[in-house]
Amino acid sequence: MSVRKNGKNSYRFECMINGRRFSKTFRFYTETPTEIEIKFLEWKVACEKGSFINTNYTLEEFANIWIENYIKPTCTAHVLRNYKSNLKNWIIPELGHYRLNDISPLILDRFISFLKKSDTKYAYRNNKSLSNCTIEKIFENVRTLITLAYRKGVIQSNPCDRVSLNLKKPVEEKLHCWDVEDYKRVLEMLEKVDDKLKAFAIEFALKTGLRRSEIWGITWNDIDFENKTISINKSRQKVDGVMTILPCKTASSIRIISVPQSIVDKLSHL
């Protein structure tokens, strides 16, 4: 059994129990001998009871397990792409090299500060800062991953429980919603568009309120001309550069909508 200093505020604990070697690095910011001794004894008891998992998983290694065994079997291709994107662009570059046992609330606080200072990686957004919504989604991925490690006994405590995003509330902007006159004006403009198919696509979206991916997912079998309804039961989205038919994200997304006679008439002549 030994306790040795291996860096500033860093101590390496080692012990041998029933022929198995256990080791872990702890950080102390007061470095009093009594505090270090108490922590070592607590850790040794945890090893003896089997509640300390002697794992060397890095966050990146565990993230691969998380994606393959927990995300792929349960999520759509679109959701899986979002998880992988956040891991590749933000989480792995900053946290991937840390061993799960070494990730502390302070490390996560630094990661959150990094996100708040970062610009989006989408060129068409002119390098604007990451939105609060995006930061929340990225950190929620981190929280889900680390919480799984905690529940599976890979780590003894969940550092995410002691972290807060503390995001500033954005200044509320007044939203301009179209009124009846705006609606009529757009329809009048569409009458002057040369490409009638494109004009109809915009009119279709305007009169149904459907999302773009939902419109792309509609097939002729989904249209009931007699009852003037359309069944929304799937979507069509680009996944890894390929247009793919996907199921609706939630049960509430599956629905039947009514459409006006003007849309029915134009659909019947396509």
C-alpha positions as CSV (number, residue, x, y, z in Angstrom):
1,M,0.0,0.0,0.0
2,S,1.3,3.4,-0.9
3,V,0.5,7.1,-1.3
4,R,2.8,9.1,-3.5
5,K,2.7,12.6,-4.9
6,N,2.8,12.6,-8.7
7,G,2.0,16.2,-9.6
8,K,0.8,19.5,-8.3
9,N,-2.1,18.8,-5.9
10,S,-2.1,15.2,-7.2
11,Y,-1.6,11.9,-5.3
12,R,-1.5,8.4,-6.5
13,F,-3.1,5.8,-4.3
14,E,-2.1,2.1,-4.7
15,C,-3.0,-1.1,-2.8
16,M,-3.0,-4.8,-3.4
17,I,-6.1,-6.8,-2.3
18,N,-6.4,-10.6,-2.8
19,G,-3.7,-10.5,-5.5
20,R,-5.3,-7.6,-7.4
21,R,-3.6,-4.3,-7.7
22,F,-5.8,-1.2,-7.4
23,S,-4.7,2.4,-8.2
24,K,-6.3,5.8,-8.6
25,T,-5.1,9.4,-8.7
26,F,-6.8,11.9,-6.4
27,R,-6.5,15.7,-6.4
28,F,-6.3,17.6,-3.1
29,Y,-6.4,21.4,-3.0
30,T,-5.6,21.7,0.7
31,E,-3.1,18.8,0.9
32,T,-3.3,18.4,4.6
33,P,-1.8,15.0,5.7
34,T,-4.9,14.1,7.7
35,E,-7.3,14.7,4.7
36,I,-5.1,12.6,2.4
37,E,-4.9,9.8,5.0
38,I,-8.6,9.7,5.5
39,K,-9.3,9.7,1.8
40,F,-6.8,6.9,1.3
41,L,-8.5,4.7,4.0
42,E,-12.0,5.4,2.5
43,W,-10.7,4.4,-0.9
44,K,-9.0,1.3,0.4
45,V,-12.3,0.2,2.2
46,A,-14.2,0.7,-1.1
47,C,-11.7,-1.5,-2.9
48,E,-12.0,-4.2,-0.3
49,K,-15.9,-4.1,-0.5
50,G,-15.8,-4.2,-4.3
51,S,-17.6,-0.9,-4.7
52,F,-14.6,0.6,-6.4
53,I,-14.3,-0.4,-10.0
54,N,-10.7,-0.5,-11.2
55,T,-11.4,0.8,-14.7
56,N,-9.1,2.6,-17.1
57,Y,-11.9,3.6,-19.5
58,T,-11.4,7.0,-21.1
59,L,-14.5,9.0,-21.9
60,E,-13.9,8.3,-25.6
61,E,-13.7,4.6,-25.1
62,F,-16.8,4.5,-23.0
63,A,-18.6,6.8,-25.5
64,N,-18.0,4.1,-28.2
65,I,-19.6,1.5,-26.0
66,W,-22.5,3.9,-25.2
67,I,-23.2,4.5,-29.0
68,E,-22.9,0.9,-30.0
69,N,-24.9,-0.7,-27.2
70,Y,-27.3,1.9,-26.0
71,I,-27.9,4.5,-28.7
72,K,-27.9,2.6,-32.0
73,P,-30.5,0.0,-30.9
74,T,-33.0,2.6,-29.7
75,C,-32.6,5.7,-31.8
76,T,-33.4,6.7,-35.4
77,A,-30.6,7.3,-37.8
78,H,-31.3,11.1,-37.6
79,V,-30.9,11.1,-33.8
80,L,-27.9,8.9,-34.0
81,R,-26.2,11.3,-36.4
82,N,-26.8,14.2,-33.9
83,Y,-25.2,12.2,-31.1
84,K,-22.2,11.3,-33.2
85,S,-21.8,14.9,-34.4
86,N,-21.8,16.3,-30.9
87,L,-19.2,13.7,-29.8
88,K,-17.0,14.3,-32.8
89,N,-17.1,18.1,-32.9
90,W,-17.2,19.0,-29.2
91,I,-17.1,16.3,-26.6
92,I,-14.3,14.0,-27.7
93,P,-11.8,16.7,-28.6
94,E,-12.2,18.3,-25.1
95,L,-13.0,15.4,-22.8
96,G,-12.2,12.2,-24.7
97,H,-8.7,11.7,-23.3
98,Y,-9.8,11.9,-19.6
99,R,-10.3,8.7,-17.7
100,L,-13.9,8.5,-16.4
101,N,-12.6,8.2,-12.8
102,D,-10.7,11.5,-13.2
103,I,-13.5,13.6,-14.6
104,S,-14.4,16.1,-11.9
105,P,-17.0,18.9,-11.6
106,L,-14.2,21.4,-12.2
107,I,-13.3,19.7,-15.5
108,L,-16.9,19.8,-16.6
109,D,-17.1,23.5,-15.6
110,R,-14.2,24.3,-17.8
111,F,-15.9,22.3,-20.7
112,I,-19.0,24.4,-20.2
113,S,-17.0,27.6,-20.3
114,F,-15.3,26.4,-23.5
115,L,-18.7,25.9,-25.1
116,K,-19.9,29.3,-24.1
117,K,-16.9,30.9,-25.8
118,S,-17.1,28.8,-29.0
119,D,-18.6,29.6,-32.4
120,T,-20.8,27.2,-34.3
121,K,-19.1,25.0,-36.9
122,Y,-21.8,25.7,-39.5
123,A,-20.4,28.0,-42.1
124,Y,-23.8,29.3,-43.2
125,R,-24.4,30.6,-39.7
126,N,-21.5,33.0,-40.1
127,N,-19.6,31.7,-37.1
128,K,-22.1,32.8,-34.6
129,S,-21.6,31.8,-31.0
130,L,-23.2,28.5,-29.9
131,S,-26.8,29.1,-28.8
132,N,-27.9,28.2,-25.3
133,C,-30.1,25.4,-26.8
134,T,-27.0,23.8,-28.5
135,I,-24.9,24.1,-25.4
136,E,-27.7,22.4,-23.4
137,K,-27.9,19.5,-26.0
138,I,-24.2,19.0,-26.0
139,F,-23.9,18.9,-22.2
140,E,-27.0,16.6,-22.0
141,N,-25.1,14.1,-24.1
142,V,-22.2,14.3,-21.7
143,R,-24.6,13.9,-18.7
144,T,-26.3,10.9,-20.3
145,L,-23.0,9.2,-21.0
146,I,-21.5,9.8,-17.6
147,T,-24.7,8.9,-15.8
148,L,-24.8,5.6,-17.6
149,A,-21.2,4.9,-16.4
150,Y,-22.3,5.7,-12.8
151,R,-25.4,3.5,-13.0
152,K,-23.3,0.6,-14.4
153,G,-20.8,0.9,-11.5
154,V,-17.9,2.1,-13.7
155,I,-17.5,5.2,-11.6
156,Q,-18.4,5.8,-7.9
157,S,-20.0,9.2,-8.2
158,N,-21.6,11.3,-10.8
159,P,-19.7,14.6,-11.3
160,C,-22.6,16.0,-13.4
161,D,-24.8,16.2,-10.3
162,R,-22.6,19.0,-9.0
163,V,-22.5,21.0,-12.2
164,S,-24.8,23.8,-13.4
165,L,-24.8,25.4,-16.9
166,N,-25.7,28.9,-15.6
167,L,-26.7,30.1,-19.1
168,K,-27.6,33.7,-19.5
169,K,-31.1,34.2,-20.7
170,P,-31.1,35.7,-24.2
171,V,-32.7,39.0,-24.8
172,E,-36.3,38.3,-25.9
173,E,-37.0,39.5,-29.4
174,K,-40.5,40.3,-30.6
175,L,-41.6,37.7,-33.1
176,H,-43.4,38.8,-36.2
177,C,-46.2,36.4,-37.1
178,W,-48.0,36.5,-40.4
179,D,-51.5,37.9,-40.4
180,V,-54.2,37.3,-42.9
181,E,-52.9,40.0,-45.2
182,D,-49.3,38.6,-45.2
183,Y,-50.8,35.2,-46.0
184,K,-52.8,36.5,-49.0
185,R,-49.8,38.5,-50.2
186,V,-47.6,35.4,-50.3
187,L,-50.2,33.5,-52.3
188,E,-50.5,36.3,-54.8
189,M,-46.7,36.3,-55.2
190,L,-46.7,32.6,-55.8
191,E,-49.2,33.0,-58.7
192,K,-46.4,35.0,-60.5
193,V,-43.7,32.4,-60.1
194,D,-42.8,30.7,-63.3
195,D,-41.8,27.3,-61.8
196,K,-45.3,26.2,-60.8
197,L,-44.1,23.0,-59.1
198,K,-41.8,25.0,-56.7
199,A,-44.6,27.5,-56.1
200,F,-47.0,24.7,-55.2
201,A,-44.5,23.2,-52.8
202,I,-44.4,26.5,-50.9
203,E,-48.2,26.8,-51.0
204,F,-48.5,23.2,-49.8
205,A,-46.2,24.0,-46.8
206,L,-48.1,27.3,-46.1
207,K,-51.6,25.7,-46.1
208,T,-50.7,22.5,-44.2
209,G,-48.1,23.7,-41.7
210,L,-46.1,20.5,-42.2
211,R,-42.3,20.3,-41.6
212,R,-40.1,20.0,-44.7
213,S,-39.1,16.5,-43.8
214,E,-42.7,15.5,-43.3
215,I,-43.7,16.9,-46.8
216,W,-40.8,14.9,-48.4
217,G,-42.0,11.7,-46.7
218,I,-45.6,11.9,-48.2
219,T,-46.4,9.2,-50.8
220,W,-49.6,8.9,-52.9
221,N,-50.8,6.2,-50.6
222,D,-50.9,8.7,-47.8
223,I,-53.4,11.0,-49.6
224,D,-57.1,10.4,-49.2
225,F,-58.7,12.5,-52.0
226,E,-62.2,11.7,-51.1
227,N,-62.0,12.8,-47.5
228,K,-59.4,15.5,-48.2
229,T,-56.9,14.2,-45.7
230,I,-53.2,13.3,-45.6
231,S,-51.7,10.7,-43.3
232,I,-48.4,11.8,-41.7
233,N,-46.6,8.6,-40.7
234,K,-42.9,9.0,-41.8
235,S,-40.3,11.6,-42.8
236,R,-37.6,11.9,-45.4
237,Q,-34.3,13.4,-44.3
238,K,-30.7,13.5,-45.4
239,V,-28.6,11.1,-43.3
240,D,-24.8,11.0,-44.1
241,G,-25.5,12.7,-47.4
242,V,-28.2,10.2,-48.5
243,M,-32.0,10.9,-48.5
244,T,-33.5,8.3,-46.2
245,I,-37.1,7.4,-45.2
246,L,-37.3,7.5,-41.4
247,P,-40.1,6.8,-38.9
248,C,-41.7,9.6,-37.0
249,K,-39.7,10.6,-33.9
250,T,-42.6,10.3,-31.5
251,A,-46.1,8.6,-31.5
252,S,-47.7,12.1,-31.4
253,S,-46.0,12.9,-34.7
254,I,-48.1,10.3,-36.5
255,R,-51.4,12.0,-37.4
256,I,-54.0,12.7,-40.1
257,I,-54.4,16.2,-41.2
258,S,-57.2,17.9,-43.3
259,V,-56.2,19.8,-46.4
260,P,-58.1,22.5,-48.3
261,Q,-59.9,21.8,-51.6
262,S,-57.3,23.9,-53.4
263,I,-54.5,21.6,-52.4
264,V,-56.5,18.5,-53.3
265,D,-57.3,19.9,-56.7
266,K,-53.6,20.6,-57.5
267,L,-52.5,17.3,-56.2
268,S,-55.0,15.5,-58.4
269,H,-53.5,17.2,-61.5
270,L,-49.8,16.4,-60.7
